[in-house]
Amino acid sequence: MTNLIQPILTYLEALATKVPLEIFTVIGSFLEEVVAPIPSPFVLTTAGSITRAQDKALIYILMVALLASVSKTLGAWFLYIITDKLEDVFIPKFGKFFGIKHENIEKIGKYFNGTKRDWLVLFALRSIPIIPSSPISITCGFIKLNKKNFIVSTFFGTIIRSLFFLYLGYTGLSASESLVNGLNKSETIMQIIIVIGILALLFWGYKQRSKLMTNGENNLGNSNKEQEAKDLLNYKKVDELPKEESDDYPTIYIFRHGQTQDNKDFIFSGWRESKLTKEGEKQAKVLAKKLKGIKFDKLISSPQLRAIETMKIAMSLNKFAKDLEIETDERIKERSYGDFTGKSKLEIQLKDPEELKKIRRAYDYTPPSGESIEMVCERVASFCDDLIKQVKGTKVKIAISCHGNSIRGFRKHFEHLSNEETARIETPLGQDYAAYVIKN
């Protein structure tokens, strides 16, 4: 390794005497970040020494530190991208030999989603002189750490790190030589510890391989059951929505919100909030195209965020609705699942399909501290009665954004469905609407 690194160090020493300080700092800092075995103190203590030799004021090292930080951040980003691409290629092919899956690695990165805590941890790691910088960049790329968090933390953290080494060089390399050597040895030890840790992790994964292979058939069977359960919960089989429209009578247009994160994760949302996913926004945009030509006079939504968000997107192409306010009504909000709120539908389905069917589709079943479908239908019926009184004799068109269970109440009311039919029907997420003409 020494034979490989020495020519680079020799090149940097020669470069320091031939080019301006700023260019040396930029090139040297980039190489130092990308070529991990280069001692961290080398480039910036040399730059600090040159700053002093050129009789520049101490404050000048701040500008040099900023240049170094920009260059090191670019080098770190280079390592991040390269590692990210290599992980995409090698882990799907060879990860199975070590018990590592691509999805599990990305899940680690998503855990560090850019919170203040994550920023501070990475900032601290970048700032501490004895912590090797390159392995941090490689690890972040491997797990696909939040990119904004990575770049911002790297930039500001390396400013502190750079100032430390620049100051050492500025105050005199001979006076600080023992400290620099100590830091270099500490960094080398940290690199060795990190490598040993990675090798230990790979060895553990390799040892787990036989266990995984032994349980392979069972896992495959469980995987098939899980996929069947997901297909059941993904609303792949939905009922056609009726569409009655008239220019002579009041007409109401009812639609369900788009996919939320809870829908995606098969979680009972009930009255808790869950934002639309990107897919949910796409579904609402499909709905927007279908509704853009209708002259709406009134917009009503469930007070829950997902319904309001869907209404806004659904009306985004409608020139008639741009000045209309969105009214809300508690009676058309989603069913309360009580103690089941936040629980996994998928887990219940895999454990006891009949139990899940009872919770979701029994008309008169009331979850602990929650509501039955019957109770939802009763409050929706109250809303419908009041709305009909208000619009009777007019020609208004009203858009209503609500939920899967509140739509059951609307369909029962306007289509005169039986209790069993009401509990059984499925409504698509976003994308489509039901329309009813009010004549009597």
N, C-alpha and C positions, 0 to 999 in steps of 0.2 A: 504494500500500500504506500510505503514511504517513497518508493521509486516512481509511483504514479503521481503523487502529490507534489514532490520536490520541484519538478519542472514548472508547475503552475505557480508555486511560491517564488521561484526564480524569476518567472515572467512578471509577477506582480511587483517584485522588488525593482526590476528594471523599469517597469511602467511608471513607478512612483517618481523616478528621476527624470522622465522624459515628457510627461504630459502634465497639464494643469491639475491641481489638487482635486478640483471638482470632477474631472473626467476619471481620475484614478479611483475616487470614492464610488462613483456610479458603477464602473466596470468591476472593481474589486468586490463591492458589496453584493452584486448580482452573482458573481462566481462563488463567493463565500456561501451564499444561501443554497445554490444549486449543487455545488460539489461539497457534500457533507463533511468529508474528513479535513477540509481546510480549517485550521484553528480559528475560532471566532475572533479572538483578540487581534489577529494579525493585521487585517486591513485597516481597521479603524484606529488602533493604537498608532499604526504607521501614519495614517491621515492626521491624527492629533499631533504627532511629532513634527510633521511637515508644516502644519498650521503654526506651531510655535517657532519653527526655524524661519518661516517667512515673516515673522514679527506681526502676525495678525492678532487682533484682540481676542480675548477669551470668548467673547460673545459670538465670534465667527463660527465656533464649533457648532452652534445651534443650526446655522444654515447647512453646514456639512452633514449634521445629523438628519436633517430633513431630506437631503439628497440621498443619503444612505438608506433612509427608511423607505423612500419611494422605490429605490432599486431593489432592496431586499423584499419588499412587498411584491414586486413584479417577479422576482425569482421564486418566492413562495407560491405565487399564483401559477407559475409555470409548473412547479412540482405538483401542485394540487390537480391541475388539468391532466398531466401525464399519468398520475396515479389513478385518477378517476377513470380514465380511458382503459388503463391496464386492468383495473378491477372488473370493469364491464366485460373484458375479453376472457380473463383467466379464471375468475371465480366460478362462473357458470360451467366451465369445462372441468376445472380441477378441484373446485371447492369441496366436491363430494368426498374426495379422498381424505379430507381433514375435518369433515363434519360441519362445513361452513356453507351457508346459503346466501346468495345475492340479496334476497329480500331481508334477511336478518341483519346484514351489514347496513343496508339503507335505513332500516328501522332505528338503528343506533344513531345515525346522523339526524333523523327526524326528531329524535328526543331532544337534541340540542337545537331548538328551533329559533334561536335568536333572541332569547330573553336577556334582561339585564344581567342576570346571574351568569349566563353563558359568555356574554361579552367580557365580564370581569375576569372570569377564569382564564380565557384565552389571552386576554390582555396581560394578566399576571405571568403566564407562562412565557409570553414573548418578551417580557421586561427583564426577567431574572437572568443574569449573565451565564450562570452555570447550566441552564437548561438548553440542550441542543435545539437549534431552530429547525433544521431540515426534517428531522423525524416528526415534528409537530405538523409541518406542511403536508408531509406524506400521509400521516394518519388522518388528517382532516379531509384530504382528497379521497382516501380509501372509504371513509364512511359517509362521504358527501355532506359534510357539515354545511350549514346555512352559509351561502356564499357572501352575502353582505356582512354577516357577523365575522366571517373569516378575514375579509379584506380590511374592514375598519379596525378590528382588534390587532391585526398584524401591523398595520401602519402605525398606530399610536403606541403599541407596545414596543416596536423596534426603535422608535424615537428615544425612549428611555434607555434601552439597551445600548444604542449607538452613542448616546451622550456619555454613558459610563465609560466605554472604551476610549472614546475621543479625549475625555478628560484625563484618563490615565496617560495617554500618549502626550498630551499637551504639557502635563506637569513633569514629564521626563521619564523615558522608558527605563533608564537605569535605576531610578528610585522605585519604580513600580514593577521591576522585572520579576521579582519573586511572587508578587500577587498575580501577575499575568500568567506565569507558569502554573501557579496553583489553580487558577480558573480554567486554564486549558486542560489540565489533568482531570479536574472535576467534570468538565464537559465530556471528556473522553470516557470517563467512568459512567456517566449518565447514558451515553450512547450505547455502551456495552450492556448496561442494565436493560435498556429498551429492546435491544436486539435479542437478549436472552429471554425477555418476557414474551416477545413475539414467537420465538422458537418454541417456548414452553406451551404457548397457546396452540400452535400448530400441532405439536406432539400430542397434546390432550385431545384435540379434534381427531387426530389419526387413530388414537386409541378408542375413541367413541364410535369409529366407523363400523366396526364389527357389530356393535350393539344396534346401530341404525339399520344395518343390512339384515340382521336377524329379525328385526321388527318391521321390515320393509313391507311384507304382504299385509300385515295388520294395518300399517299406516296407509297403504294404498286403499284398503277397504274403507278405512275411516275417511280418507280423502274423498272417495266417491260418495259416501253418505253426506259428507259436508257439502259437496257440490250440489247434490240433489236438494239439500235443505236450502242452500242459497238460491237455487233456481225457483224454489217454491216461494221464497220471501222477496224475490226481485220484481214482483208484479209483471211477470212476463205474459201472464194470461189475464187480460183486462176486458171488461164489458164495454160494448159500444155505448157511447153517450148519446141520448136523444137530442135532437135539434129542431125546435119549433121557433119560427121567427115571424114577426108581423110588424108592419108599419102602422097598423090601425089600433093595436092594443099594446099594453105594457109588456115588455119582454125582459126576462132576467137571464144573464149569462153567468154560469157558475163554473169555476175551475179549481183544481187542486194545486197547491204549491209545487215547485220543482223539487228535485232530489236534495236532501240535506245530508250533512255528515252523519247524522244518526240513521237516516235511511240507508246510507251506504254501508254503515257498520252494523246494521240490523239491530238497532237499539230502540227500545220503547221510549219515545220522546214525550208523548202526552203534553203536559203543560210546560215542560221545560223548553228553553230556547235552543235552536240548532240552526246554524246558518246554511244557506244554499251552497252546494258544491259547484265547481265549474260545470259539471254535467247538469246540475239543477238550473243554472243560469242559461245554458244552451236550450234546455227544455222550455223555459219561459220565453226565450226568443222565438222558438217555433210557434208558441202560442201567440206572441205579439204579431207575427205575420198573418195569422188567421183572423185576428181581431182588429187589425189596423183600419179597416174601412167602415166600422160600425160607429154610428154617432151616439156615443154614450152620454147620458145626462147625470149619472150618479155612480160613484165608486164606493163599494163597501168591502171591508176586509176583516178577517179575524184580527184581533190585536196582537197576535204572535208574529214575531219578526219574519219568519219564513214566508208567511202569507203576504205580508206587506211588501217584502222584497219582490215576490213574484208579481204582485199587482203592478209595481213600478215598472218592471221589465216588460210585462204584458201590455202596458199602455204606452211604452216608449215610442212606438211607431204611429200611434193614433193621434192625429192632429186635433181631434175633437175633445180629447181627454187631457190635453196638456195643462189646462187651467183648473181642472177639477181637483178638489181635495179628497183625500182618502179617508172616509169615515170608518170607524171600527165598532164592532159589537161583540160583547163577551159571549153571546149565545151561540155564535158560530165558530168558536175556537175548538181546538182538538179535544178529543176525549181524554179525561184524566185517567192514567193507568195506576194511580196511587202508588202502592209499594213496589210496583213493577217498573216505575219510571227509572230510566237509566240502566235497566237490566237488558241482557242480551237475548234477543229472540232466537238467535242461532243456537245458543247453548241449550235453551229450553227445548227447541225443536229436536236437537240431537239426543237429548236425554229422555224426553217424553212428548212426542208429537201431538198426542191427544190433549195433553195439558195446554200446549200452546194454542191449539185449535179452539179450546174452550175459552181461553183468555181473549183471543182476538175475534172469534166469530160466533160465540154464543150470545144471542140477542139480549138475554136478561142476566148474564153473569156480571157481577160487580167485583172487580179486584179490591183487595183490602185498601181502604181509604181512597178508592177511585170511583169511576163511573161505569155503568153498563152502556152498551150501544142504545138500549131503550131510553136511558136518561138523556143521552145526547140528542136522540131524535125528538124528545119532548121539548127541549129548549130550542132546537132548530125550528120545530113546529110553531112555537110561540113567536119566534122571529118572523117566520113566513106570514103568520096571521097579521101581525102588525104591518109588515111591508105591503101586503095586499091591500089593506085598508088605505094606506097612504097613496098607492099608485093607481088604484081602481079609477077608471074613467079618463086616464091620461094615455099618452103614447110614449112614455119614457122608456129608455133602455138602461138597464142597470148591470154593472159588472160586479161579481162577488168572488173574492178570493178566499178560499178556506182550506179544509183538510179532508183526508180520506173518510173519517168517521162522520164529520159534519155533512159531507156530501151525501152520505147514506140517509141522513135526516131529510135533506132536500129531495132526494129521489123517492123516498117513502111518501113524502107529503104530496109531491106533484104527480107521481106515477102510481100512487096507491098500491105500493108493494106490500107483500105480506112480511111478517116479522122475519121469517126464514130467508126470504129473498133479499131483504134489506141487509141482513148480516152476511150474506154470501157474496154480494156483488163486489167487484174490484174496480177501482178507478185509477187511471194512469196518472203518474206524477207529471204535472205541467202538461205541455204539448197540446192538450185538447180541452174542450169545454162542452157543457150541457146547456141547452137553451130551452126555456119554457115561456109560453105565452099565457098571460093572465087575462081570461075573458069574463069570468064571473066574480 
